[in-house]
Amino acid sequence: MVHFTKTTAAVCALLMAAGCGDGFDLDFRSIGDGPDTSEAARLATAPRPQPDARGLISFPNYQVAIARRGDTVSDVAQRVGVSATELAAFNGIRDGVPLRSGETLVLPTAASTAGGTIDVASVATGAIERADGSAGPVVASGVEPVRHRVQPGETAFSIARIYSVTPQALADWNGLGPEFAVRPGEILLIPVAVETASLAPIADTAAPGEGSVTPEPPSAAAPLPTVDVEPEPKPAPASPAMAEERTDTARLMMPVSGQIIRDYEKGKSEGIGISAGAGSPVVAADVGTVAAITRDTEQVPILVLRHEDNLLTVYAGVDSLTVEKGDKVSRGQVIGQVRETASPFLHFEVRDGFESVDPMPYLN
């Protein structure tokens, strides 16, 4: 009975969304000449742009954060560096409510100046972008999607009809889930329409085997000639000079003396956290050049060093810097101190080019 009630309600919602008119068509496969798919072609939409490593999609006039499985508003806010309270209020949701995987949260207009806890990993990523000559986040190409704030009584189906898109496309762009659930106050991205190209006619194909010549099999009457060939002995491979290649020092040295309290996790923590007392000296992990010095919203310095083989190291949670951009540094040279906070620690990243990598293999 429960299943029947839910199904009936869903069908009723579909009928209401469609207006119960003569044009109602859910693309059922009817008997006869088959369905007319011209309407589906007219509603074709482009896929949602891919987010960056922090889960951000940047459009010319606003940014959207994409929730991951198990995220709350606070998780998303910390990852992208905005206020959780403002982010929740702007998107009409209470903090602490589990978000759907792929759900979109539009960043407040003043998010770049909003207060709150800043994720040092996110800001460090921005520092690397600037060190590589980029002025900021990569803006998604194509048409900027329209935003729609859900009003009481609206459904995904009624909103889709307003903008002439399919409910499925609306769900895919906004992570609505299989139930196409929306809530009042939620901001939805309206999928961008694309031009549909005409399909080229399928060329006539030949029947299997037609147009090819069957090769004649080798004759069994004439045996192949016997040739005695002595295999040439292969020289034994030289033993690698392991002793000569071994090194007693790691590729990088620990930038600060302390215990690792946060492990590297691709996509969530782009570096490691090293607990250390406030004022502890922070040293360069290897010889290199100061590629960039930036600051978060609290004006806390973030330092980027460039080393050989296009390797970069990032130091966040530091203070009292002793170097400037462009300076040459030696391995072990003091470049600053651990900043004084309630729980002082150093955030340390290693980048192979632009991609973050686990620092531990370089430190061991």
N, C-alpha and C positions, 0 to 999 in steps of 0.2 A: 504493500500500500504506500509506504514511504517513497519507494522508487517511482511508483506511478505518479505520485503527487509532484515530485521534483521534475519528472519528465514533462508532465502536463504544464507545469508553470513555465518551463523553458520554451515549450512550443507556443504558449500564449504570448510570451515575451517576443518571440520571433514574429508572430502575427501582428502584434501591436507595432513593433518597429517597422514592419513592412507596410503598415497602413491598411492591410486587408484589401488592397485594390486588385484590379485585374492584372497588374504587372508583377504580382508576387511570384517570385521564382527563386527557389533555393538550389537551382541547378540540379534538380532531380533528373535521373537518367530515364527519360520517357520513352515509350514505345513509338516507333515510326522513324521519322527522319532524324531524330536525336535533338538535343538541346541547342539553343542558340547561345554561343559563348561570346557574342560581341560585347555584351554588357560587362562580362568579366574582364575582357581585354581593355575596355574603357577604364576600368577601375584598377588597372595594374599600377603597382607602386614600387618604388626603389627600396632596397633593404636599408635598415638603419645603419648609419656610419659606425665603424668599429671604434670603441673607446681606447684611450691610451692606457698605460700601465697602471694608473691610479683609478681607472674606471671613469674617466672624464671624456665627454664629447663636447668639443668647443665649436660653437657657431659664431658668426660675426657679432651678434648682439646679446648672446647669453650662453651659459654652459649648463650641461646636464650631467649628473652623476648617475652611474649605473650600479644598482645594488647587487651584491653577491649573495650566494646562498647563506642563510643564517644571519645576515646583516640586520642591524637596527639603524635608526637615523644617526645615533652617536658614532657607530662604526664608520658609516659613510662620511660623516662630518670630519672625523679625525683623519681619515685617509686623504681627503681633499683639502683639509685645512680651513674649514669654516666653522661658524658657531652652530652647534647642534640645535640649540633653541630656535634660532632664526631659520635654520633649514627646515625643521619640523613645522613651524608656524607657516612658513611660506608655502609648503606643500600640503597643508591641511591634514597632518597626521601627528599623533602623539609619539614622542620618543619612547622607545622600549617595545613598540609593536614590531613583531618580525616582518621584515619586508620580503616581497616575492623576489626570487632570483630573476635578475634582468629588469626589475622595476626601475623607473626613471624618477629622479628627484631633480627638479630645476633649482639651480643655485640662485639665491637672492641677488637682486641687481647690484647691491653694494657688498657682495660677498668678498670682494678683494680687499675691503677695508674692515670687514666684520671682525669682532673680537673673538676670543675663544682660544682653545688649545690648538696649536699648530703641529701637525705631524712633521717631524724633522725629516723623515724620509721623503715626503712629498716635496718639501722645499729644497732639499738637496738635489732631487731630480731636476727641479727648475734651474738650480745653479749649474748643473752640467749642461743643460740646454743652452744657457747663456754662454758657458765656456766654449761651446762648439759654434758659437756665432748666431744662435737662434734668438729671436727677440721675445719668444714666449711660446705658449701652447700652439700646436698645429691645428689650424681651423679646418673643420670639415668642408670638403668641396661640395659643390652643388647648391641647390635651392635650400634656404633656411626654412625648416618646417614651422608651420603655424602652431601656436600654443592654445590650448582650450582648457579653461578651468571648469571642472564638472559641477553642475548645478544640481540641487536636490531633485530627484525624480528622473534624472537622465540615466541612460544605460549606454553600454558600449555600442549597442546596435543603433540606438537613436542618434548618437554622436557620429557614428560612421556614415549614416544616411545624410546628415547635415553637410558633411564634407565630401560626399561621393567617394568614399573609400570602403573597403571591405572590413567587417568586424575583425577578421583574422589578422589583416595587416595592422589594424589599430592595436590589437593585442600583442603582436610581435614587436612593434616599435616601443611599446610601453611596459612589457612584461606583465600583462594582465592575468596570465595563467589560463588554464583550460576552462575556467568558469567565466572568463571575461569580466571579472569583478572590478568595479570602479567605486570610488567613494566621493562624496561631496567635498569640494575644495581641492581635490587632486588636480594636478596640471598634466594634461596629456599632450604628447607630440602628435600632430596630424601627419601621417605618412605622406611623403612627397610623390606625386604622380610621375610616371615615366612614359615616354612615347614607346608604343609597341611596334616593332618592326614586322613587316609582312614576311611570312614564312616562304622560303623558296620552294618551288615544287620538287617533289622527290623524283630523281631521275630514274628512268626505266633500268632495271637490273636484269642481267642475263640469268638464265636458269643455272642451277648448280652444275658445274663441269663444262658448261657451254663456253666456247671461245678459248679454251685452253688445250694444249697438246699434251697428251700423256706420254711421258718419256719411256723409252723402251728399257726393260730391266736388263741388268748385265747378264751376259750369256753364262750359263752353268757348264757349257761344254768345254770352254777354254779356261783352264785354271789360271789364276794369277801367277805371275813369275815369282819364284822364291829368291829373295835377295838377303844374303847374310850381311847384316850390318852390325858391327861391333859398337855398342853404345860408348860414347866418350865419357870417361870418368869425370864427374863434377867435383871441383875442389870444395873441400869442407869450408863452410862459412867461417870467417874470422870471428873470434869471440869478441863481443863488445867490451870496450875498455870501461867497465863499470866504475873502477876505482878512480879513473881520471875524470869521469863525468859526475861523480858524486860531489855534493857540496854540503858543507856543515852548517850553512846558514839558509834560512828560509828566504823565499823571494821577497817577502815584506816582513818588517818587524812590527811588533805590537805598538800601536800609537800611544798607549797609556797602560800603566800597570793596574790591573784590576780583574774582577771576575766578570765573565760574560753572562749577562742577565737576559739577553734577548737574542734568539738565533735568527739566522737569515732564512727568509721564506719568500721565494719569488712571487711578486705580485702583491704581497702584504707587508713584508718588512724587507726592504731592498738592501739592508745592511745588518750589522750586529750592534747590540748595545753593551757597552763595557762600563760596569760600575766602578767609580773612582771618586775619591774625596775631592771636594771643591778646592780648586787651586792646584790640583795635581798637574804636572807638566805634560803637555801633549806634544809628541814628536812626529816628525815626518817619517812615514813608513819606509821610504826609500828616497834616493836622490831624485830630484826632479825640479819642476818649475811651478810657481804659483799661477795656475791658469785662471782662477776666478775667486773673488771674495764677494759674497752676497749677504743679505740679512733677511730674517723673517720679519713678520709684522711686529714683533717685540724688539726688533733691532739687534737680535742675537746673531753674531757672525756665523757664516757657513763657508768653509774653505775647501777649494778644489785644487789638488795637485796633479800635474801631468808627469808621467814617468815614461821610460822606454817602452817600446812595443805597443804604443797607443793605450797604455794602462793609466787609469785615473783612480785617485783615492779621494774620498770625501770625508770631512770632519765637521760634525755638527754638535752643538751643545758646548761650544768653546767660548772663551773670552780672553781679553788681554793679548790679542794677536801681536806677534813680534815680526811678522813679515807683511809684505804688500804684493799686489798683483804684479807679476813679471819677475819677482825675485827668484834666484836660484837657491835651492835648499839641498842640504846634504842628508844622508841617511842618519836618523837619530837626532837631527837638529830640532830644538824646541821651537814650536811655531805658535804656541798659546797655552792656555790653562783650561781645565775643566770648569765650566761655569757653576756658580753657586746657586743651587736650587734646593727644594725640599728633598729630592732624591737625585743627586748629581750623577750624571753618567755621560759617556761619549758615544755618539752615534757615528759608526764608521762604515763606509761603503767602499767597495772595489768595483770598478767598471772596466770591462774589456771593450774599449770604444765607448759606445753609448749604452750597451747592455750591462745590467748589474749581474754580478757573479758572487758566489759564496766566498767570503773573505778567508774562511778557515783554511782551505788548501794552500793559500798564499802565505798564511801565518805559521803553518806547521812545518 
